[in-house]
Amino acid sequence: MLQIHLIVGSVMGTATELANTLSQHLETAGFTCVPNHEYAQGDLERHQDAVTLICTSNTGMGDLPANIAALEQELHNAPPPIYGRHYAIINLGDSSYPSFAESGKRLDELFQDLGARPVADMLIIDALEDSDPSVPANEWLDKVFIPALTHLNNADA
Ligand SMILES: Cc1cc2nc3c(=O)[nH]c(=O)nc-3n(C[C@H](O)[C@H](O)[C@H](O)COP(=O)(O)O)c2cc1C
């Protein structure tokens, strides 16, 4: 069964709380989920056999939270070998900011530039529209992410 390396970026706890919900949901669906709340250089390589799921908020002016900033630095400065790696991104922002969801979109570009393969289109959650991010996230898990993982799992079997 596939393992999911769940990398979390959060300032005030919304993305952290959502990641806990995601983790429970994925475990219930039969996947092993390894949450990472403080990304350190090399973590992508340490979980090279896992699917990478990023759940991050935006802060500053389109910046990543401090607990995930090392991931963007690594992708820029010392790119890890993630060619072919399956990944997906849940991007929490607020459309009242001009830099709406920009940091998650930057991560997506960096992953694709290095040859990683999205298993699903990025889920963008706008705090202005969704007061409870677990609603769109659970729907995305059930309709998009879990079916894609199941497909991968069957292909690997
Ligand atoms: C100081 C501050 C700066 C923010 N900057 C952005 C931003 O540049 N772009 C964006 O889309 N959302 C921005 N947001 C909105 C947050 O990303 C959004 O509220 C998110 O749900 C917060 O998640 P967290 O509690 O996990 O940090 C900002 C929020 C705060 C408080």
The ligand as an SDF file (V2000), in Angstrom:
LIG
                    3D

 31 33  0  0  0  0  0  0  0  0999 V2000
   -0.2660   38.0210    7.7710 C   0  0  0  0  0  0  0  0  0  0  0  0
   -0.9810   37.1890    6.7460 C   0  0  0  0  0  0  0  0  0  0  0  0
   -0.5210   37.1900    5.4420 C   0  0  0  0  0  0  0  0  0  0  0  0
   -1.1840   36.4400    4.4610 C   0  0  0  0  0  0  0  0  0  0  0  0
   -0.7240   36.4680    3.1630 N   0  0  0  0  0  0  0  0  0  0  0  0
   -1.3930   35.7820    2.2060 C   0  0  0  0  0  0  0  0  0  0  0  0
   -0.9600   35.8430    0.8550 C   0  0  0  0  0  0  0  0  0  0  0  0
    0.0160   36.4910    0.4950 O   0  0  0  0  0  0  0  0  0  0  0  0
   -1.6590   35.1340   -0.0780 N   0  0  0  0  0  0  0  0  0  0  0  0
   -2.7610   34.3930    0.2480 C   0  0  0  0  0  0  0  0  0  0  0  0
   -3.3460   33.7940   -0.6290 O   0  0  0  0  0  0  0  0  0  0  0  0
   -3.1820   34.3200    1.5420 N   0  0  0  0  0  0  0  0  0  0  0  0
   -2.5370   34.9880    2.5220 C   0  0  0  0  0  0  0  0  0  0  0  0
   -2.9630   34.9120    3.8300 N   0  0  0  0  0  0  0  0  0  0  0  0
   -4.1420   34.0790    4.1480 C   0  0  0  0  0  0  0  0  0  0  0  0
   -3.7750   32.7220    4.7680 C   0  0  0  0  0  0  0  0  0  0  0  0
   -2.9380   31.9730    3.8840 O   0  0  0  0  0  0  0  0  0  0  0  0
   -5.0670   31.9210    5.0360 C   0  0  0  0  0  0  0  0  0  0  0  0
   -5.8470   32.6170    5.9660 O   0  0  0  0  0  0  0  0  0  0  0  0
   -4.7870   30.5250    5.5600 C   0  0  0  0  0  0  0  0  0  0  0  0
   -5.9930   29.8070    5.6680 O   0  0  0  0  0  0  0  0  0  0  0  0
   -4.0720   30.5530    6.9160 C   0  0  0  0  0  0  0  0  0  0  0  0
   -3.6380   29.2530    7.2330 O   0  0  0  0  0  0  0  0  0  0  0  0
   -2.6930   28.9720    8.5100 P   0  0  0  0  0  0  0  0  0  0  0  0
   -3.5160   29.2740    9.7440 O   0  0  0  0  0  0  0  0  0  0  0  0
   -2.3820   27.5060    8.4130 O   0  0  0  0  0  0  0  0  0  0  0  0
   -1.4790   29.8100    8.3930 O   0  0  0  0  0  0  0  0  0  0  0  0
   -2.3240   35.6670    4.8160 C   0  0  0  0  0  0  0  0  0  0  0  0
   -2.7710   35.6700    6.1480 C   0  0  0  0  0  0  0  0  0  0  0  0
   -2.1210   36.4190    7.1050 C   0  0  0  0  0  0  0  0  0  0  0  0
   -2.6370   36.4350    8.5220 C   0  0  0  0  0  0  0  0  0  0  0  0
  1  2  1  0
  2  3  1  0
  2 30  2  0
  3  4  2  0
  4  5  1  0
  4 28  1  0
  5  6  2  0
  6  7  1  0
  6 13  1  0
  7  8  2  0
  7  9  1  0
  9 10  1  0
 10 11  2  0
 10 12  1  0
 12 13  2  0
 13 14  1  0
 14 15  1  0
 14 28  1  0
 15 16  1  0
 16 17  1  0
 16 18  1  0
 18 19  1  0
 18 20  1  0
 20 21  1  0
 20 22  1  0
 22 23  1  0
 23 24  1  0
 24 25  2  0
 24 26  1  0
 24 27  1  0
 28 29  2  0
 29 30  1  0
 30 31  1  0
M  END
$$$$
